[in-house]
């Protein structure tokens, strides 16, 4: 199935089915994002961000939320 065919099929969904699809897409996307963050963390790709945050904390350059 092509993207064009998928878009056309979506246009024919009922409101209920469209809502269910949107919830599924959001959950699917969140899971993909979580897996990517985990992979990046394990590959140490986030170390520069972690170190910058720790330095900001040590220097008092943070605000309480």
N, CA, C and O atoms as a printed pandas DataFrame, in Angstrom:
     atom_number atom_name residue_name chain_id  residue_number  x_coord  y_coord  z_coord
0              1         N          UNK        A               1    0.854   -1.177    0.000
1              2        CA          UNK        A               1    0.000    0.000    0.000
2              3         C          UNK        A               1    0.897    1.237    0.000
3              4         O          UNK        A               1    1.869    1.302    0.753
4              5         N          UNK        A               2    0.576    2.198   -0.829
5              6        CA          UNK        A               2    1.360    3.427   -0.904
6              7         C          UNK        A               2    0.845    4.450    0.103
7              8         O          UNK        A               2   -0.238    4.294    0.669
8              9         N          UNK        A               3    1.633    5.492    0.316
9             10        CA          UNK        A               3    1.216    6.566    1.215
10            11         C          UNK        A               3   -0.044    7.234    0.668
11            12         O          UNK        A               3   -0.944    7.580    1.433
12            13         N          UNK        A               4   -0.113    7.413   -0.627
13            14        CA          UNK        A               4   -1.302    8.020   -1.234
14            15         C          UNK        A               4   -2.534    7.168   -0.947
15            16         O          UNK        A               4   -3.592    7.700   -0.611
16            17         N          UNK        A               5   -2.402    5.862   -1.078
17            18        CA          UNK        A               5   -3.529    4.963   -0.799
18            19         C          UNK        A               5   -3.927    5.011    0.675
19            20         O          UNK        A               5   -5.111    4.977    1.009
20            21         N          UNK        A               6   -2.939    5.089    1.538
21            22        CA          UNK        A               6   -3.221    5.185    2.978
22            23         C          UNK        A               6   -3.972    6.479    3.279
23            24         O          UNK        A               6   -4.953    6.473    4.022
24            25         N          UNK        A               7   -3.511    7.585    2.702
25            26        CA          UNK        A               7   -4.191    8.867    2.917
26            27         C          UNK        A               7   -5.634    8.818    2.434
27            28         O          UNK        A               7   -6.536    9.325    3.101
28            29         N          UNK        A               8   -5.847    8.214    1.289
29            30        CA          UNK        A               8   -7.207    8.101    0.755
30            31         C          UNK        A               8   -8.075    7.237    1.665
31            32         O          UNK        A               8   -9.237    7.561    1.909
32            33         N          UNK        A               9   -7.516    6.143    2.164
33            34        CA          UNK        A               9   -8.270    5.265    3.065
34            35         C          UNK        A               9   -8.633    5.997    4.351
35            36         O          UNK        A               9   -9.738    5.836    4.868
36            37         N          UNK        A              10   -7.716    6.792    4.864
37            38        CA          UNK        A              10   -7.969    7.545    6.097
38            39         C          UNK        A              10   -9.129    8.513    5.900
39            40         O          UNK        A              10   -9.943    8.705    6.804
40            41         N          UNK        A              11   -9.204    9.116    4.735
41            42        CA          UNK        A              11  -10.280   10.075    4.463
42            43         C          UNK        A              11  -11.655    9.420    4.495
43            44         O          UNK        A              11  -12.662   10.110    4.656
44            45         N          UNK        A              12  -11.711    8.122    4.348
45            46        CA          UNK        A              12  -12.992    7.416    4.336
46            47         C          UNK        A              12  -13.344    6.782    5.691
47            48         O          UNK        A              12  -14.372    6.114    5.813
48            49         N          UNK        A              13  -12.508    6.986    6.688
49            50        CA          UNK        A              13  -12.781    6.418    8.008
50            51         C          UNK        A              13  -13.904    7.169    8.704
51            52         O          UNK        A              13  -14.104    8.364    8.489
52            53         N          UNK        A              14  -14.628    6.447    9.539
53            54        CA          UNK        A              14  -15.614    7.103   10.402
54            55         C          UNK        A              14  -14.862    7.907   11.462
55            56         O          UNK        A              14  -13.666    7.706   11.670
56            57         N          UNK        A              15  -15.555    8.799   12.114
57            58        CA          UNK        A              15  -14.931    9.600   13.180
58            59         C          UNK        A              15  -14.355    8.705   14.272
59            60         O          UNK        A              15  -13.267    8.958   14.789
60            61         N          UNK        A              16  -15.096    7.660   14.612
61            62        CA          UNK        A              16  -14.642    6.738   15.660
62            63         C          UNK        A              16  -13.371    6.008   15.229
63            64         O          UNK        A              16  -12.414    5.917   15.998
64            65         N          UNK        A              17  -13.360    5.492   14.013
65            66        CA          UNK        A              17  -12.174    4.786   13.523
66            67         C          UNK        A              17  -10.990    5.732   13.368
67            68         O          UNK        A              17   -9.851    5.357   13.644
68            69         N          UNK        A              18  -11.260    6.959   12.928
69            70        CA          UNK        A              18  -10.186    7.942   12.800
70            71         C          UNK        A              18   -9.581    8.243   14.167
71            72         O          UNK        A              18   -8.360    8.327   14.301
72            73         N          UNK        A              19  -10.423    8.404   15.174
73            74        CA          UNK        A              19   -9.929    8.642   16.534
74            75         C          UNK        A              19   -9.092    7.485   17.037
75            76         O          UNK        A              19   -8.048    7.694   17.653
76            77         N          UNK        A              20   -9.540    6.267   16.780
77            78        CA          UNK        A              20   -8.773    5.084   17.187
78            79         C          UNK        A              20   -7.426    5.039   16.482
79            80         O          UNK        A              20   -6.406    4.712   17.089
80            81         N          UNK        A              21   -7.432    5.373   15.195
81            82        CA          UNK        A              21   -6.181    5.398   14.430
82            83         C          UNK        A              21   -5.222    6.436   14.995
83            84         O          UNK        A              21   -4.029    6.168   15.136
84            85         N          UNK        A              22   -5.730    7.610   15.316
85            86        CA          UNK        A              22   -4.877    8.671   15.857
86            87         C          UNK        A              22   -4.268    8.263   17.193
87            88         O          UNK        A              22   -3.098    8.543   17.454
88            89         N          UNK        A              23   -5.053    7.607   18.038
89            90        CA          UNK        A              23   -4.513    7.127   19.316
90            91         C          UNK        A              23   -3.419    6.097   19.080
91            92         O          UNK        A              23   -2.383    6.122   19.745
92            93         N          UNK        A              24   -3.646    5.187   18.132
93            94        CA          UNK        A              24   -2.655    4.162   17.817
94            95         C          UNK        A              24   -1.376    4.801   17.283
95            96         O          UNK        A              24   -0.277    4.409   17.676
96            97         N          UNK        A              25   -1.511    5.780   16.390
97            98        CA          UNK        A              25   -0.336    6.449   15.824
98            99         C          UNK        A              25    0.443    7.167   16.922
99           100         O          UNK        A              25    1.672    7.110   16.941
100          101         N          UNK        A              26   -0.248    7.835   17.828
101          102        CA          UNK        A              26    0.429    8.539   18.923
102          103         C          UNK        A              26    1.201    7.557   19.797
103          104         O          UNK        A              26    2.350    7.814   20.157
104          105         N          UNK        A              27    0.578    6.437   20.136
105          106        CA          UNK        A              27    1.240    5.428   20.962
106          107         C          UNK        A              27    2.436    4.817   20.223
107          108         O          UNK        A              27    3.503    4.629   20.807
108          109         N          UNK        A              28    2.250    4.515   18.955
109          110        CA          UNK        A              28    3.323    3.952   18.135
110          111         C          UNK        A              28    4.501    4.921   18.064
111          112         O          UNK        A              28    5.654    4.517   18.221
112          113         N          UNK        A              29    4.211    6.188   17.829
113          114        CA          UNK        A              29    5.252    7.203   17.745
114          115         C          UNK        A              29    5.973    7.372   19.083
115          116         O          UNK        A              29    7.197    7.498   19.115
116          117         N          UNK        A              30    5.225    7.374   20.177
117          118        CA          UNK        A              30    5.845    7.490   21.502
118          119         C          UNK        A              30    6.780    6.319   21.780
119          120         O          UNK        A              30    7.866    6.509   22.327
120          121         N          UNK        A              31    6.367    5.114   21.407
121          122        CA          UNK        A              31    7.215    3.938   21.611
122          123         C          UNK        A              31    8.480    4.013   20.768
123          124         O          UNK        A              31    9.562    3.664   21.240
124          125         N          UNK        A              32    8.350    4.468   19.517
125          126        CA          UNK        A              32    9.531    4.630   18.661
126          127         C          UNK        A              32   10.495    5.645   19.270
127          128         O          UNK        A              32   11.707    5.429   19.290
128          129         N          UNK        A              33    9.947    6.750   19.766
129          130        CA          UNK        A              33   10.755    7.800   20.376
130          131         C          UNK        A              33   11.486    7.260   21.613
131          132         O          UNK        A              33   12.680    7.503   21.787
132          133         N          UNK        A              34   10.766    6.533   22.464
133          134        CA          UNK        A              34   11.378    5.955   23.659
134          135         C          UNK        A              34   12.523    5.015   23.300
135          136         O          UNK        A              34   13.574    5.048   23.940
136          137         N          UNK        A              35   12.330    4.178   22.284
137          138        CA          UNK        A              35   13.380    3.250   21.858
138          139         C          UNK        A              35   14.585    4.007   21.320
139          140         O          UNK        A              35   15.725    3.622   21.581
140          141         N          UNK        A              36   14.345    5.085   20.567
141          142        CA          UNK        A              36   15.452    5.870   20.020
142          143         C          UNK        A              36   16.239    6.547   21.136
143          144         O          UNK        A              36   17.470    6.563   21.108
144          145         N          UNK        A              37   15.540    7.103   22.109
145          146        CA          UNK        A              37   16.216    7.739   23.247
146          147         C          UNK        A              37   17.050    6.707   23.996
147          148         O          UNK        A              37   18.186    6.991   24.376
148          149         N          UNK        A              38   16.503    5.515   24.211
149          150        CA          UNK        A              38   17.233    4.457   24.901
150          151         C          UNK        A              38   18.480    4.055   24.114
151          152         O          UNK        A              38   19.549    3.875   24.697
152          153         N          UNK        A              39   18.350    3.915   22.804
153          154        CA          UNK        A              39   19.503    3.566   21.970
154          155         C          UNK        A              39   20.559    4.663   22.019
155          156         O          UNK        A              39   21.750    4.376   22.142
156          157         N          UNK        A              40   20.129    5.911   21.924
157          158        CA          UNK        A              40   21.071    7.030   21.981
158          159         C          UNK        A              40   21.761    7.102   23.339
159          160         O          UNK        A              40   22.957    7.381   23.416
160          161         N          UNK        A              41   21.012    6.851   24.405
161          162        CA          UNK        A              41   21.597    6.855   25.743
162          163         C          UNK        A              41   22.640    5.747   25.870
163          164         O          UNK        A              41   23.747    5.981   26.356
164          165         N          UNK        A              42   22.281    4.541   25.431
165          166        CA          UNK        A              42   23.209    3.412   25.521
166          167         C          UNK        A              42   24.445    3.609   24.656
167          168         O          UNK        A              42   25.515    3.091   24.977
168          169         N          UNK        A              43   24.311    4.351   23.565
169          170        CA          UNK        A              43   25.446    4.638   22.682
170          171         C          UNK        A              43   26.210    5.881   23.143
171          172         O          UNK        A              43   27.139    6.333   22.474
172          173         N          UNK        A              44   25.817    6.416   24.273
173          174        CA          UNK        A              44   26.451    7.591   24.879
174          175         C          UNK        A              44   26.344    8.852   24.017
175          176         O          UNK        A              44   27.168    9.760   24.126
176          177         N          UNK        A              45   25.334    8.896   23.172
177          178        CA          UNK        A              45   25.134   10.067   22.319
178          179         C          UNK        A              45   24.546   11.250   23.085
179          180         O          UNK        A              45   24.534   12.375   22.584
180          181         N          UNK        A              46   24.060   10.996   24.295
181          182        CA          UNK        A              46   23.442   12.054   25.088
182          183         C          UNK        A              46   24.366   12.587   26.175
183          184         O          UNK        A              46   23.983   13.471   26.941
184          185         N          UNK        A              47   25.580   12.053   26.243
185          186        CA          UNK        A              47   26.493   12.434   27.325
186          187         C          UNK        A              47   26.761   13.932   27.366
187          188         O          UNK        A              47   26.839   14.513   28.448
188          189         N          UNK        A              48   26.903   14.571   26.200
189          190        CA          UNK        A              48   27.171   16.014   26.199
190          191         C          UNK        A              48   26.000   16.791   26.805
191          192         O          UNK        A              48   26.209   17.808   27.466
192          193         N          UNK        A              49   24.781   16.322   26.586
193          194        CA          UNK        A              49   23.621   16.989   27.180
194          195         C          UNK        A              49   23.558   16.756   28.687
195          196         O          UNK        A              49   23.249   17.666   29.457
196          197         N          UNK        A              50   23.853   15.534   29.092
197          198        CA          UNK        A              50   23.860   15.198   30.514
198          199         C          UNK        A              50   24.929   16.007   31.232
199          200         O          UNK        A              50   24.679   16.569   32.298
200          201         N          UNK        A              51   26.119   16.067   30.648
201          202        CA          UNK        A              51   27.221   16.813   31.266
202          203         C          UNK        A              51   26.907   18.306   31.345
203          204         O          UNK        A              51   27.235   18.954   32.338
204          205         N          UNK        A              52   26.282   18.851   30.316
205          206        CA          UNK        A              52   25.909   20.264   30.340
206          207         C          UNK        A              52   24.880   20.529   31.436
207          208         O          UNK        A              52   24.967   21.538   32.135
208          209         N          UNK        A              53   23.919   19.641   31.588
209          210        CA          UNK        A              53   22.906   19.804   32.634
210          211         C          UNK        A              53   23.531   19.705   34.022
211          212         O          UNK        A              53   23.202   20.489   34.912
212          213         N          UNK        A              54   24.427   18.748   34.205
213          214        CA          UNK        A              54   25.102   18.609   35.500
214          215         C          UNK        A              54   25.949   19.836   35.812
215          216         O          UNK        A              54   26.011   20.269   36.963
216          217         N          UNK        A              55   26.599   20.398   34.802
217          218        CA          UNK        A              55   27.396   21.612   35.007
218          219         C          UNK        A              55   26.490   22.781   35.386
219          220         O          UNK        A              55   26.828   23.562   36.276
220          221         N          UNK        A              56   25.356   22.908   34.726
221          222        CA          UNK        A              56   24.409   23.971   35.067
222          223         C          UNK        A              56   23.931   23.831   36.506
223          224         O          UNK        A              56   23.818   24.823   37.227
224          225         N          UNK        A              57   23.654   22.611   36.921
225          226        CA          UNK        A              57   23.218   22.368   38.301
226          227         C          UNK        A              57   24.329   22.748   39.275
227          228         O          UNK        A              57   24.078   23.421   40.275
228          229         N          UNK        A              58   25.550   22.319   38.986
229          230        CA          UNK        A              58   26.686   22.612   39.866
230          231         C          UNK        A              58   26.940   24.112   39.971
231          232         O          UNK        A              58   27.349   24.599   41.025
232          233         N          UNK        A              59   26.701   24.846   38.886
233          234        CA          UNK        A              59   26.930   26.294   38.871
234          235         C          UNK        A              59   25.724   27.089   39.364
235          236         O          UNK        A              59   25.779   28.316   39.445
236          237         N          UNK        A              60   24.649   26.403   39.689
237          238        CA          UNK        A              60   23.443   27.082   40.144
238          239         C          UNK        A              60   22.693   27.789   39.025
239          240         O          UNK        A              60   21.890   28.685   39.286
240          241         N          UNK        A              61   22.945   27.398   37.797
241          242        CA          UNK        A              61   22.302   28.031   36.639
242          243         C          UNK        A              61   20.999   27.329   36.259
243          244         O          UNK        A              61   20.753   27.044   35.087
244          245         N          UNK        A              62   20.182   27.059   37.253
245          246        CA          UNK        A              62   18.906   26.377   37.007
246          247         C          UNK        A              62   17.799   27.078   37.791
247          248         O          UNK        A              62   18.059   27.797   38.756
248          249         N          UNK        A              63   16.567   26.854   37.357
249          250        CA          UNK        A              63   15.396   27.381   38.060
250          251         C          UNK        A              63   14.571   26.210   38.550
251          252         O          UNK        A              63   14.471   25.185   37.877
252          253         N          UNK        A              64   13.981   26.364   39.722
253          254        CA          UNK        A              64   13.062   25.334   40.207
254          255         C          UNK        A              64   11.773   25.429   39.425
255          256         O          UNK        A              64   11.305   26.520   39.099
256          257         N          UNK        A              65   11.210   24.285   39.131
257          258        CA          UNK        A              65    9.931   24.265   38.409
258          259         C          UNK        A              65    8.769   24.240   39.370
259          260         O          UNK        A              65    7.615   24.221   38.943
